[in-house]
Amino acid sequence: MMKMYEAMTRTHIMDRIMFDAQRQGRISFYMSNSGEEAAQVGSAAALHEEDLVWAQYREAGESIGHNG
């Protein structure tokens, strides 16, 4: 449970950094995933170690939660 919470927190922090960078013009495109951390990390928790994740925008929590 703590591992999942840590992954949600890391996802939220990364999202904030990337969103701020996009708003400052340092990167051109970023889709925020704020508020979706639990759904992403929760679905990643159900995966097996050998399962692959093909994350798209707004799915960073799946990659962080799965490979964590």
Helices and strands as residue ranges (DSSP letters): H 2-23, H 37-45, H 60-67
